[in-house]
Amino acid sequence: MGNRRNNRLSEEVKRALCEIIRSDVKDPRISELMSITDVHVTEDLKYAKVYVSDYNDIETTLIALESAKGFIRKEIGKKVKIRIIPELIFIKDDSIERGMHMSSLIDKIIEEDKTRKVNEDNAEE
């Protein structure tokens, strides 16, 4: 039961974070193409790992989020009714890049397989 509560809280923190970053944080270093892909709140509610993806410069966005961390935590406290406001840990989410890399590897293998089949068919003739 605690796990379901934790998942629900993680989603609520994610929703609040997205809203706060889009509407309240006025840092120009935060890109319009930035998104919060996932949030994991620990069981003791002390920490929240926030996975951030950005199609532009992720390092600049992470620096901007780190500098606004105190403000964001305060705003989360206003929007999400919990006793302990978790410490935010911003982490670069590279799952999109890994997915694109895997997709390119699969495409490469498919092309090599087609080339090999063509060579085998030519060898049979």
Secondary structure, DSSP 4 states (H G I P E B T S, - for coil): -HHHHHHHHHHHHHHHHHHHHHHT---TTS-TTEEEEEEEE-TTSSEEEEEEEESS-HHHHHHHHHHTHHHHHHHHHHHS--SSPPEEEEEE--HHHHHHHHHHHHHHHHHHHHHHHHHHHHHH-
